[in-house]
Amino acid sequence: MLFNSLEFILFFPIVCLVYYLLPGIKGRTIFLLLASYYFYMCWEPVYALLLLTSTSITYISALCMDRSRSRRRRKISLFSGIFINLGILFFYKYYEFAGSLITDFFSLLNIGIDIPRWNVLLPVGISFYIFQAVGYAVDVYRGTIKAEKNFVVYALFISFFPQLVAGPIERAKNMLPQFREKHKFSYENFDAGLRLMIWGFFMKLCVADRVSTYVDAVYNNYMEHSGVSLLLATFFFTFQIYCDFAGYSLIAIGSSKMMGFTLMENFHRPYFAKSIKEFWRRWHISLSTWFKDYLYIPLGGNRVGHYRHLWNLFVTFLVSGIWHGANLTFVLWGSLHGLYQIVGIEKNRLLPKVNVSKRLHTVFNCLVT
């Protein structure tokens, strides 16, 4: 089920109404879990089993870590949960891509190799809910949070329908306590959430979907268009990708707000950023901070030598590119953004900081005198 569908327009008011009519927290939690799985199953029912499998694995892994005093056993539990979840993600999202790369490599060596092709359908939202589950497991291992004993509450955390398909990728320390609270109907929350949803729908339907008609027409037949058309399509594409993704995030945040839940901000005026570093602090914030917390910092972050720090940055953005899609173009995209970060750091390190306004004032005084 998509936000911009008639099904969701009918689904959400019913869920919101029933949620507030139910008297107890337990009943509300079960209802939201069932509603979330129904939301997901409207796309492809069988893949709800995959969602349940990922949820069960990290639930058991976290309980094992929580109950074990042995550091070795805790690590085994953690890495087992991560390995199985990332294995699921790899099979459904990257198996065909990896197989084609291996086949092409050996063909260059005149070696024929036959890798079985499964042609499986990529489950919607799998990258988002698996990263959320992996983040939870790491947080339990680090002692940031305690393992959630209630399976229904944890399953709702992984499958909560507003952010299940396209994020924000939430943290357990933010969401789990909210699922244990009884949210009373609040006009302020309802009004604020509805405003966010309306603005999100405007961005998605009135901007992104409209400019996409021109962008798709040009990009799908670029050989027949002039440089001006390509430049204009690229300019429009910046609005399309932002309004599509940020609009979807606002609908998720707004619908959660109307039920009393607070999701993290996912976009903060990224095109107003003054540097590529600042841009990534404003764009897809939940993913950027996820990579920072669970990849960049474990690699050593900036607490290591200078060149190791640059390498950590590059690897983080390379993996981010791979996360976005199983294609060499995404590998190149991630590599470029990693290099952009490195160039920015080296520029600030090697070139002296110049007070531009002071220099311009000095030049102006020289001219007038």
C-alpha positions as CSV (number, residue, x, y, z in Angstrom):
1,M,0.0,0.0,0.0
2,L,1.3,3.4,-1.0
3,F,0.6,6.7,0.8
4,N,-0.5,8.3,-2.4
5,S,-3.3,5.7,-3.0
6,L,-7.0,5.5,-2.4
7,E,-6.5,2.5,-0.2
8,F,-4.3,4.5,2.2
9,I,-6.8,7.4,2.3
10,L,-9.4,4.9,3.5
11,F,-7.1,2.8,5.6
12,F,-5.5,5.6,7.8
13,P,-8.6,7.3,9.1
14,I,-10.0,3.9,10.2
15,V,-6.8,2.9,11.9
16,C,-6.5,6.3,13.6
17,L,-10.2,6.1,14.8
18,V,-10.0,2.5,16.1
19,Y,-6.6,3.2,17.8
20,Y,-8.1,6.0,19.9
21,L,-11.3,4.1,20.7
22,L,-9.4,1.1,22.1
23,P,-9.1,1.6,25.9
24,G,-5.9,-0.2,26.8
25,I,-2.2,0.0,25.7
26,K,-2.0,-3.8,25.0
27,G,-5.1,-3.7,22.7
28,R,-3.8,-0.7,20.9
29,T,-0.3,-2.3,20.4
30,I,-1.8,-5.5,19.0
31,F,-4.1,-3.5,16.7
32,L,-1.3,-1.4,15.4
33,L,0.8,-4.5,14.7
34,L,-2.0,-6.1,12.8
35,A,-2.7,-2.9,10.9
36,S,1.0,-2.6,10.0
37,Y,1.2,-6.2,8.7
38,Y,-2.0,-5.6,6.7
39,F,-0.5,-2.4,5.3
40,Y,2.6,-4.4,4.2
41,M,0.7,-7.4,2.9
42,C,-1.4,-5.2,0.5
43,W,1.7,-5.2,-1.6
44,E,2.7,-8.9,-1.5
45,P,1.3,-11.1,1.3
46,V,4.0,-13.8,1.3
47,Y,6.8,-11.3,2.0
48,A,5.2,-10.5,5.4
49,L,6.8,-13.8,6.4
50,L,10.2,-12.3,5.5
51,L,9.4,-9.3,7.7
52,L,8.4,-11.7,10.6
53,T,11.6,-13.7,10.1
54,S,13.9,-10.7,10.3
55,T,12.0,-9.5,13.4
56,S,12.2,-12.9,15.1
57,I,15.9,-13.3,14.5
58,T,16.9,-10.0,16.0
59,Y,14.4,-10.4,18.9
60,I,16.0,-13.8,19.8
61,S,19.5,-12.4,19.3
62,A,18.9,-9.5,21.6
63,L,17.4,-11.7,24.3
64,C,20.4,-14.0,24.1
65,M,22.7,-11.0,24.5
66,D,20.7,-9.6,27.3
67,R,20.8,-12.8,29.3
68,S,24.4,-13.7,28.7
69,R,27.3,-12.5,30.8
70,S,29.9,-13.9,28.5
71,R,31.3,-11.3,26.1
72,R,32.1,-14.0,23.6
73,R,28.6,-15.4,23.6
74,R,27.2,-11.9,23.3
75,K,29.3,-11.3,20.2
76,I,28.2,-14.6,18.7
77,S,24.6,-13.7,19.3
78,L,25.1,-10.2,17.8
79,F,27.0,-11.3,14.7
80,S,24.6,-14.3,14.1
81,G,21.6,-11.9,14.1
82,I,23.4,-9.4,11.8
83,F,24.8,-12.1,9.5
84,I,21.4,-13.7,8.9
85,N,19.6,-10.3,8.4
86,L,22.3,-9.0,6.0
87,G,22.3,-12.4,4.3
88,I,18.5,-12.0,3.6
89,L,19.1,-8.5,2.3
90,F,22.0,-9.7,0.1
91,F,20.0,-12.5,-1.4
92,Y,17.0,-10.4,-2.3
93,K,18.7,-7.2,-3.3
94,Y,22.3,-8.0,-4.4
95,Y,22.5,-11.7,-5.4
96,E,21.7,-11.0,-9.1
97,F,24.0,-8.0,-9.2
98,A,26.9,-10.0,-7.6
99,G,26.2,-12.9,-9.9
100,S,26.4,-10.7,-13.0
101,L,29.6,-9.1,-11.8
102,I,31.3,-12.5,-11.2
103,T,30.1,-13.8,-14.6
104,D,31.4,-10.7,-16.4
105,F,34.7,-10.9,-14.7
106,F,35.4,-14.5,-15.6
107,S,34.2,-13.9,-19.1
108,L,37.0,-11.4,-19.5
109,L,39.4,-14.2,-18.6
110,N,37.6,-16.5,-21.2
111,I,36.3,-18.7,-18.4
112,G,32.7,-19.7,-18.6
113,I,30.9,-19.8,-15.2
114,D,27.2,-20.5,-14.6
115,I,25.7,-18.9,-11.6
116,P,22.1,-19.8,-10.9
117,R,19.6,-16.9,-11.3
118,W,16.6,-16.8,-9.0
119,N,14.8,-13.7,-10.4
120,V,13.2,-13.0,-7.0
121,L,11.1,-9.9,-6.5
122,L,12.7,-7.3,-4.3
123,P,10.6,-6.9,-1.1
124,V,9.4,-3.3,-0.5
125,G,11.2,-1.6,2.4
126,I,13.6,-4.5,3.1
127,S,16.6,-2.2,3.3
128,F,14.8,0.0,5.8
129,Y,13.4,-2.5,8.2
130,I,16.6,-4.7,8.2
131,F,18.8,-1.7,9.0
132,Q,16.4,-0.8,11.8
133,A,16.5,-4.3,13.2
134,V,20.3,-4.4,12.9
135,G,20.6,-1.1,14.7
136,Y,18.5,-2.4,17.5
137,A,20.7,-5.5,17.9
138,V,23.8,-3.3,18.1
139,D,22.3,-1.0,20.6
140,V,21.4,-4.0,22.9
141,Y,25.0,-5.3,22.5
142,R,26.4,-1.9,23.4
143,G,24.2,-1.6,26.5
144,T,22.5,1.5,25.1
145,I,19.1,-0.2,25.6
146,K,17.8,-3.3,27.2
147,A,16.4,-6.1,25.1
148,E,12.7,-5.8,24.6
149,K,10.9,-8.8,26.2
150,N,7.5,-8.2,24.7
151,F,7.6,-9.6,21.2
152,V,4.5,-7.7,20.1
153,V,6.0,-4.4,21.1
154,Y,9.3,-5.2,19.3
155,A,7.5,-6.5,16.2
156,L,5.5,-3.2,16.1
157,F,8.8,-1.3,16.3
158,I,10.1,-3.0,13.2
159,S,6.9,-2.9,11.2
160,F,5.2,0.3,12.3
161,F,3.4,1.2,9.1
162,P,4.1,4.9,8.7
163,Q,7.8,4.4,8.4
164,L,8.0,0.7,7.3
165,V,8.4,1.2,3.6
166,A,10.6,4.3,3.3
167,G,11.7,5.4,6.7
168,P,12.7,7.3,8.7
169,I,15.0,4.6,10.0
170,E,14.1,4.9,13.7
171,R,16.1,4.1,16.8
172,A,14.8,1.7,19.4
173,K,15.5,4.1,22.3
174,N,13.2,6.6,20.7
175,M,10.3,4.4,19.6
176,L,10.1,1.5,22.1
177,P,9.2,3.8,25.1
178,Q,6.5,5.5,22.9
179,F,4.8,2.1,22.3
180,R,4.4,1.7,26.0
181,E,2.6,5.0,26.5
182,K,-1.1,5.5,26.2
183,H,-1.5,8.4,23.8
184,K,-4.6,10.5,24.4
185,F,-6.2,12.3,21.6
186,S,-4.6,15.8,21.2
187,Y,-6.0,18.4,18.9
188,E,-2.5,20.0,18.7
189,N,-0.9,16.7,17.6
190,F,-3.8,16.0,15.2
191,D,-3.5,19.5,13.7
192,A,0.3,19.4,13.4
193,G,0.3,15.9,12.0
194,L,-2.4,16.7,9.4
195,R,-0.5,19.8,8.3
196,L,2.6,17.8,7.8
197,M,0.7,15.1,5.8
198,I,-1.0,17.8,3.6
199,W,2.4,19.4,2.9
200,G,3.9,16.0,2.2
201,F,1.1,15.1,-0.2
202,F,1.6,18.4,-2.0
203,M,5.3,17.8,-2.4
204,K,4.8,14.3,-3.7
205,L,1.7,14.7,-5.9
206,C,1.9,18.3,-7.0
207,V,5.6,18.7,-7.4
208,A,7.5,15.4,-7.7
209,D,4.9,13.5,-9.8
210,R,4.4,16.5,-12.1
211,V,8.0,17.3,-12.9
212,S,8.7,13.6,-13.3
213,T,6.7,13.5,-16.5
214,Y,9.2,15.9,-18.1
215,V,12.3,14.3,-16.5
216,D,11.3,10.8,-17.5
217,A,10.5,11.8,-21.0
218,V,14.0,13.4,-21.5
219,Y,16.0,10.8,-19.6
220,N,14.3,7.9,-21.3
221,N,15.1,9.3,-24.7
222,Y,18.1,11.5,-24.0
223,M,19.7,11.0,-27.5
224,E,16.8,12.9,-29.1
225,H,17.1,15.9,-26.8
226,S,19.4,18.9,-26.8
227,G,21.8,20.0,-24.1
228,V,19.3,22.6,-22.9
229,S,16.6,20.0,-22.4
230,L,19.1,17.7,-20.5
231,L,20.1,20.6,-18.3
232,L,16.5,21.5,-17.6
233,A,15.6,17.9,-16.9
234,T,18.5,17.6,-14.5
235,F,17.4,20.8,-12.7
236,F,13.8,19.5,-12.4
237,F,15.2,16.1,-11.2
238,T,16.6,17.8,-8.1
239,F,13.1,18.9,-7.2
240,Q,11.6,15.5,-8.1
241,I,13.9,13.4,-5.9
242,Y,13.7,15.8,-3.0
243,C,10.0,16.4,-3.0
244,D,9.3,12.7,-3.6
245,F,11.4,11.4,-0.7
246,A,11.0,14.3,1.7
247,G,7.2,14.4,0.9
248,Y,6.9,10.7,1.7
249,S,8.8,11.2,5.0
250,L,6.5,14.1,6.0
251,I,3.5,11.9,5.4
252,A,5.1,9.3,7.7
253,I,6.0,11.8,10.4
254,G,2.6,13.5,10.1
255,S,0.5,10.3,10.3
256,S,2.5,9.1,13.3
257,K,2.0,12.5,15.0
258,M,-1.7,12.3,14.6
259,M,-1.6,9.1,16.6
260,G,0.7,10.6,19.2
261,F,4.0,9.2,18.0
262,T,7.1,11.3,17.3
263,L,9.4,10.3,14.5
264,M,12.8,11.9,13.8
265,E,13.2,14.6,11.2
266,N,14.5,13.1,8.0
267,F,15.1,16.2,5.8
268,H,16.1,19.7,6.9
269,R,16.3,22.0,3.9
270,P,19.3,20.2,2.4
271,Y,19.6,22.4,-0.7
272,F,20.5,25.3,1.6
273,A,23.6,23.5,2.8
274,K,26.8,25.5,2.4
275,S,29.0,22.4,1.9
276,I,28.7,18.7,0.9
277,K,29.4,17.8,4.5
278,E,26.5,19.9,5.7
279,F,24.3,18.6,2.9
280,W,24.6,15.1,4.3
281,R,23.7,16.3,7.8
282,R,20.4,17.6,6.2
283,W,19.6,14.9,3.6
284,H,18.0,11.6,4.7
285,I,19.1,12.3,8.2
286,S,18.0,8.9,9.6
287,L,20.2,7.0,7.2
288,S,23.2,9.3,7.5
289,T,23.1,9.1,11.2
290,W,22.6,5.3,11.0
291,F,25.8,4.9,8.9
292,K,27.6,7.3,11.3
293,D,26.5,5.3,14.4
294,Y,26.8,1.8,13.1
295,L,29.6,1.9,10.5
296,Y,31.6,5.1,10.6
297,I,32.2,5.2,14.3
298,P,32.9,1.4,14.6
299,L,35.5,1.8,11.9
300,G,37.3,4.4,14.1
301,G,35.6,7.5,12.9
302,N,37.8,10.5,13.3
303,R,39.6,9.1,16.4
304,V,42.3,7.6,14.3
305,G,45.1,8.9,12.1
306,H,44.3,11.4,9.4
307,Y,44.5,9.1,6.4
308,R,42.6,6.3,8.2
309,H,39.9,8.9,9.0
310,L,39.6,9.7,5.3
311,W,39.4,6.0,4.5
312,N,36.6,5.5,7.0
313,L,34.7,8.3,5.4
314,F,35.2,6.9,1.9
315,V,34.1,3.4,3.0
316,T,31.0,4.7,4.7
317,F,29.8,6.6,1.6
318,L,30.7,3.7,-0.6
319,V,28.6,1.3,1.4
320,S,25.9,4.0,1.4
321,G,25.9,4.0,-2.4
322,I,25.6,0.2,-2.4
323,W,22.7,0.4,0.0
324,H,20.8,2.7,-2.3
325,G,20.8,0.2,-5.2
326,A,22.4,-2.9,-6.7
327,N,24.0,-1.3,-9.7
328,L,27.5,0.0,-10.5
329,T,26.1,3.5,-10.9
330,F,25.3,3.5,-7.2
331,V,28.8,2.3,-6.4
332,L,30.1,5.2,-8.5
333,W,27.7,7.6,-6.8
334,G,28.8,6.5,-3.3
335,S,32.5,6.7,-4.3
336,L,32.0,10.2,-5.7
337,H,30.4,11.5,-2.5
338,G,33.1,9.9,-0.4
339,L,35.7,11.7,-2.6
340,Y,33.8,14.9,-2.2
341,Q,34.0,14.6,1.5
342,I,37.7,14.0,1.4
343,V,38.3,16.9,-1.0
344,G,36.4,19.2,1.4
345,I,38.4,18.1,4.4
346,E,41.7,18.4,2.6
347,K,40.8,21.9,1.3
348,N,40.1,23.1,4.8
349,R,43.3,21.5,6.1
350,L,45.7,22.6,3.4
351,L,44.3,26.0,2.4
352,P,44.3,28.8,5.0
353,K,40.8,30.0,6.0
354,V,40.1,33.3,4.3
355,N,37.7,35.9,5.6
356,V,36.0,36.7,2.3
357,S,34.1,39.7,3.6
358,K,37.3,41.2,5.1
359,R,39.2,40.7,1.9
360,L,36.5,42.3,-0.2
361,H,36.4,45.3,2.2
362,T,40.2,45.7,1.8
363,V,40.0,45.5,-2.0
364,F,37.1,48.1,-2.0
365,N,39.1,50.5,0.2
366,C,42.1,50.2,-2.2
367,L,40.0,51.0,-5.2
368,V,38.3,54.0,-3.7
369,T,41.5,55.5,-2.4
